Amino acid sequence: MFAENLRYLRKKYHLSQTTLARRLGRKSVASVSEWESGKYTPKLAIIEKVAALFEVDVTDLLYRELGKANEPKSRPESFLSMYSKLTPDRQRKVYQRILKLQETESEDSQTPIEQPVTILKLEKTDLAITDEEESVNRPQKAGKPNFDFAVKIIGSSMLPNFHDQQIVFITAATKAENGQIVLAKVDGKYYIRRYEKTSEGAWLMPFNQDEAQVKIQDDTDFRLIGVVTGLLEE
């Protein structure tokens, strides 16, 4: 979805690939071309720049088909109008079909199906994901996913609760409750840690006692990106 949305937004604002690359701070237009072709998905920091440039939400940029959001919608013929045009025998068959669908609707909506999830890449961090795009299949019930994106943990700071290479699902957030596991950016570096706040200040705490705590001070460049709301079962 990102590739289609990027191409749509670039053309909507009458930007060439070269101009867009320059505005995103890229030295080569090849990056934009590869993103639009779907060959690669850029890292999270670049996705955020694209969203800010075109003034759209990161979640919409990744999961919503923006090109169709503003298309004029033709008014479809109402169901009752179509139903009234059927013969009595066919009306009876439609009614029976509706009853059958109602019986199975609840069960179907609770049946998980395998959905592909792209793992976003974090840069300038010990949680970095390799440049090759990765995706995994995750059982997902019908409807909108209950998370916004996925990242991969690299390192031992969250042992024993989370291990190296484990994939976690993030819900975008600007605030966090005490004790929640968060994805945050501190002085240009990404962390997945437990958020703790007291009267003395706030910290990003590792589960692994051998790892250092990260204190959030007044002059710290701190930004909360999201809260961990799930993990990929292995």
N, C-alpha and C positions, 0 to 999 in steps of 0.2 A: 504493500500500500504506500510506503514511503516514496518509492520510485515514481509512481503515478502522481502522487501529490506534489512532489518537487517539480516535476515537469509541468504540471498544471499551473502551479503558482508562478513559476518563472515566466511562462508564456502569458499569463494573466497580467503580469506587471511589465511585459514587453522587455524582458532582460535576456541578453544572450548568455550562453554558457560561460563565455569569457568574463563578462561583467559580473555574473553571479559569483564565479570563482574568486574574482578580485575582492568583492564585498565580504566574502567569507574568509579572506586572508589566505587563500590557496594560491600557490605559485603556478599551478598547472590546471588548465581547463579539463584535463583528462579525468580528474577526480569527479567533477560534476557529471561528465558524460557516463562514467562507470556507475554513479549513483542512480542516474535516471534510467539506465539500462537494466538496473537490478542486479548488476554483477557484484556490487559491494554495498553494504549499508554503513554509513559513516559512524564514527564514535559519538557517544552521547553529547559531548561538548559541541560538536559540529551540528548535531540535530537541534540542540538548544539555540544555536546561532541562527539556523534557518527559521525556526519557529519565531524568534524575536524579530528577524528581518521582515517576515511576512505577517507578523502580528497574529499568529495562530497558536493554539495550545499544542504542546508536545504530543499529548495523547491523541488529539485530532489528526495531527500530522502523521502519526504512525498507524492509526487504526480506522480513521474515518475517510470515506471517499469524498474529498473536498470538491472535486470537479462536479459532482452531482448535487451538492448541497444547495446551490443557487439556481439550478435548472428549473424553469417554469414547469409546473406539474399540470398535466391535463386532468380534467375532472372525470374520473371513471364512472361508468354507468352503475347505479346502485344495485345491490344484490336483489332487493325486492322488485325492482323494475325488471331485471333479467328473469327472476323466478316467476313473475306473473305472466311472462310470455311462453312458458313451458306448458306442455299438455299436462292434464291431471296425473297421468301415469308417471311422467318424468318428475313432476313436482313431488310425488310420493317417494320416488327413488332418491331425490336430493335430500328430502327430510330424513329418510332412513340413514343416509350417508352422514349427515350432520350428527345424528344421535350416536353413531358408531365412533366418529371422531371425538366427540365429547367424552366418551368412555375411555379412550386411550390417550387423551391430551395430557392428563396429569402424569401418567406413567412415562410418556415420551419426554416430557420436559425435565424429568429427573434422571434420564439416562445419559451418562457422560459419553462424549465422543472425543476421539483423538483430534486435537487442534495443534497446528504448528505454532511454536513460540520462538521468535527471534531473540537471541541473547545480545543485548546492547554492549558496546565496548566502552570501557572507561580508560581514559588516558592519564598520564602523569601520576600513577599510583601503583602500589604493590598489589592492587586488586585488578590489574590490567588484564584485558582479554586479548587474545591474539588477533592479528589483523584479519585473519580469515573469518568470514561470517559464519556463525554457528546458529543452529536452530534445533529444537527438541520438540517432541510430541508430548502433549500433556492432556490428560482427560479433562474435558471442560463441558459443563452442562450448557444447555441452550441459553442464549442471551449474551449480553456483554460480559467479557472476562472480568473477574473480581480482582484484577490487578492491572497496572498500567504498562509495566515492562519487566524484563528479567535481566539479572546480571549473574556473573559467576564469581564466587569467592576464590581467591588465590592467596594462600598463606595459612598460618596457624593461629592467628590472633583470636579466633572465635571457638577454638577447641575447648571442651569436647562437644559443644552444642552444634556447631557447624564445622564442616571439615573442608580441606583444600579441594577445589574443583566443584564444590557443591553449588547448584543453581538455586537462587532464591528469587521470589517474585515480589516486586515493589509496587506499592500504591503511592502515587505522587501526593506529597503533603508539605505544608509550610510550618506545621506545628507538630510536636510529638509529646506524648505523655511519658512520665517518669517510668523507666524500665523497658520502654519499647526498643526494639532493634531497628536502627535507622540506617539509611544511606545518606551520608553528608559529605560536603566538600569543605575542607579546611585548608586555607592557604594554598589552594591549587591542587590539593591531594584528596582523593576519594577514600572514605572509610566506611566499612560496615561494622558498627559497634552498638553497644547498649547505651542508650541516652540516659544520663542521670543529672538531675538539677537539684541543688540544695540552696540554703541561704548563703553559702560561701561561693557559689558559682555553678557552672555546668561542665560536664565531662563526657567524653566518648570513652566508654569502658570496654576493654576486652574481657572475654571469658577466661582466656588463657592468662594466668597470673604472671607468666614469663614475659608478656608483652607490655609495653608502656601505655599508660593512660594518655589521653589527649585532652588537655584543659582548654576550654573555650574562654578566652579573655576578651576584654573590651576592644582591644585592637586586633583581634583575630578575624581574618576574612572567612567567616563561617556562613554556609548556606545549607539548609536542610533540603534534600531532594525528595525523599520519600521514606516510607515505613515498610519494613519487611512484613508481608502479610501471608506468606506461604513459602514452601520449598518444594522442589521436585523430589517426589518419593523415588527411592532407588530400589 
